[in-house]
Amino acid sequence: MLFDMDGTLVDSEKLWDVALQELAAVYGGTLSAEARQAIIGTAMADSMRIVHADLGQPGRDPQASADWISARILDLFRTGLRWRPGALALLRAVRAAGIPTALVTSSGRSLVEVALETLGRDSFDAVVCGDEVGEAKPHPEPYLTAAKLLGVPIERCVAIEDSPTGVASALAAGAAVLAVPAEVPLPPTDGVHQLESLTGADLELLAALLNR
């Protein structure tokens, strides 16, 4: 099992909303809804470039903005991280069944370490962070890396995602994909099974996705 984090397991996108709008205000502007949607699921450097372009300030240093966001979001994660509906129950069922499980996220390691205080460090056999791969989502590398770390062929893995970027990454890697849209609607896509929430997901469904 391969789980995305932001928007899939935890309702963290709203915390990113807060941090991104605060950064935009620091720079004297307001982040547009279109730019916010484009950021979902992207690596930090790409996110900061989207912010800068949206504010009409493309010359700003992406690393400086990333450092500001990272510090702010760490504070928010420590106090405001909440599970998405059905996510905890499904993760517990997967672990109880002894299924190899990885967390595959675009977030950086420092942020993930804080999130694991909520998610549980023993919930995953492997963790793949956005700053620990050569290519971030939508490239297939994050999911291929996770499958390799688990020692499971990617074709025998189910990836659970909430964003177009994450879905594209998992599909390109060759995983079966369960999509649970959070902040951004997902169009119907071949090879992707959609649910409104993980409340309706169970081990029987995951097995069926692998046997399609």
C-alpha positions in Angstrom: 0.0 0.0 0.0 1.3 3.4 -1.0 -0.3 6.4 0.8 0.0 10.0 -0.2 -0.1 12.4 2.9 -1.4 15.9 2.3 -5.1 15.8 1.5 -5.2 12.0 1.5 -4.4 10.9 5.0 -4.5 14.2 6.8 -6.5 17.4 6.1 -3.4 19.5 5.8 -4.2 21.4 2.6 -6.1 24.0 4.7 -3.0 24.5 6.8 -1.0 25.1 3.6 -3.8 27.6 2.6 -3.0 29.6 5.8 0.7 29.6 5.3 0.6 30.4 1.6 -1.7 33.3 2.0 0.4 34.6 4.9 3.5 34.5 2.7 1.6 36.3 -0.1 0.7 39.0 2.4 4.3 39.4 3.5 5.1 40.0 -0.2 2.3 42.6 -0.4 -0.2 40.5 -2.4 -3.0 37.9 -2.3 -2.6 34.4 -3.8 -5.2 33.7 -6.4 -7.5 30.6 -6.2 -6.1 29.4 -9.6 -2.5 29.5 -8.3 -3.5 27.8 -5.1 -5.0 24.9 -7.0 -2.0 24.7 -9.3 0.2 24.3 -6.2 -1.6 21.2 -4.8 0.6 18.1 -5.0 3.7 19.9 -6.3 7.2 20.0 -4.9 8.2 23.0 -2.8 10.4 24.7 -5.3 7.7 24.5 -8.0 5.1 25.8 -5.5 7.2 28.8 -4.7 7.7 29.6 -8.4 3.9 29.5 -8.8 3.4 31.8 -5.9 6.0 34.3 -7.2 4.6 34.3 -10.7 1.0 34.8 -9.4 2.1 37.8 -7.4 4.0 39.2 -10.3 7.3 38.8 -8.5 9.1 36.1 -10.5 12.5 37.3 -9.4 12.1 36.3 -5.8 14.4 33.5 -4.4 12.4 30.2 -4.3 14.6 28.9 -1.5 14.0 31.9 0.8 10.2 31.6 0.3 10.4 27.8 0.9 12.3 28.4 4.1 9.6 30.8 5.3 6.8 28.4 4.4 8.6 25.5 6.0 9.0 27.2 9.3 5.4 28.4 9.4 3.9 25.1 8.3 5.9 23.2 10.9 4.1 25.3 13.6 0.7 24.7 12.0 1.4 20.9 11.7 2.2 20.7 15.4 -1.1 22.1 16.5 -3.7 21.6 13.7 -3.2 18.3 11.9 -6.4 16.3 11.5 -7.1 12.9 9.8 -9.2 12.8 6.6 -12.5 10.9 6.9 -11.9 7.1 6.9 -8.1 7.4 6.6 -7.1 6.3 10.0 -9.4 3.3 9.9 -8.1 2.1 6.5 -4.5 2.6 7.6 -5.1 0.5 10.7 -6.8 -2.2 8.7 -3.9 -2.4 6.2 -1.4 -2.6 9.1 -3.4 -5.2 11.0 -3.4 -7.3 7.8 0.4 -7.2 7.6 0.4 -5.4 4.2 3.7 -3.6 3.4 3.0 0.1 3.5 4.8 3.3 2.5 4.1 7.0 2.8 4.8 8.8 -0.5 4.7 12.5 -0.2 5.9 15.7 -1.9 6.5 17.3 1.5 10.0 17.5 2.8 11.6 15.3 5.5 11.5 17.9 8.2 7.8 18.4 7.8 7.1 14.7 7.5 8.9 14.1 10.8 6.4 16.3 12.5 3.4 14.8 10.7 4.6 11.3 11.7 3.8 12.3 15.3 0.2 12.2 14.2 0.4 9.5 11.6 2.5 7.1 13.7 6.0 6.1 12.9 5.1 2.5 13.0 2.4 3.0 10.5 4.8 2.7 7.5 7.6 0.3 6.5 9.1 3.1 4.3 8.7 6.8 3.9 9.6 8.6 0.6 9.8 12.4 0.9 9.7 15.1 -1.8 13.2 16.3 -1.0 14.7 12.8 -1.1 14.1 11.8 -4.7 15.6 13.2 -7.9 12.2 13.8 -9.6 9.1 14.8 -7.7 5.5 14.0 -8.5 4.1 13.9 -11.3 7.2 11.9 -12.2 6.9 8.2 -11.3 10.1 8.1 -9.3 8.5 8.6 -5.9 6.2 5.7 -6.3 8.8 3.5 -8.0 11.2 4.3 -5.1 8.5 3.3 -2.5 7.8 0.0 -4.2 11.5 -0.8 -4.3 11.9 0.0 -0.6 9.0 -2.3 0.2 10.3 -5.1 -2.1 7.0 -5.3 -3.9 6.5 -5.0 -7.6 4.8 -1.7 -8.4 2.1 -3.6 -10.3 1.1 -5.2 -7.0 0.7 -1.9 -5.2 -2.3 0.3 -4.7 -1.6 4.0 -4.4 -4.1 6.3 -2.7 -4.0 10.0 -3.9 -6.1 13.1 -3.8 -4.5 15.4 -6.5 -4.0 15.3 -10.2 -0.2 15.5 -9.8 -0.2 12.5 -7.4 -2.5 10.5 -9.6 -0.4 11.1 -12.6 2.7 10.0 -10.7 1.1 6.8 -9.5 -0.3 5.9 -12.9 3.0 6.6 -14.6 4.7 4.3 -12.1 2.3 1.5 -12.9 0.4 1.2 -9.6 -3.3 0.6 -9.2 -4.8 4.0 -8.2 -7.5 4.9 -5.7 -8.3 8.6 -5.9 -10.1 10.5 -3.1 -10.4 14.2 -4.3 -9.9 16.7 -1.5 -9.4 20.3 -2.7 -9.3 19.8 -6.4 -11.9 17.8 -8.5 -10.4 14.9 -10.5 -11.7 14.1 -13.9 -12.7 10.4 -14.7 -9.4 8.7 -15.7 -8.8 5.2 -17.1 -7.2 3.1 -14.4 -8.3 5.3 -11.5 -11.1 4.3 -9.1 -12.6 7.3 -7.4 -14.3 7.6 -4.0 -15.8 10.6 -2.2 -13.9 9.6 0.9 -11.9 6.8 2.4 -14.8 6.0 4.7 -16.0 3.6 2.0 -12.6 1.9 1.4 -11.7 -1.5 2.9 -9.3 -4.4 2.2 -11.8 -6.0 -0.2 -11.8 -2.9 -2.4 -8.0 -2.7 -2.4 -7.8 -6.4 -3.4 -10.3 -5.8 -6.2 -8.3 -2.9 -7.6 -5.2 -5.1 -7.9 -7.2 -7.9 -9.6 -8.7 -5.7 -12.3 
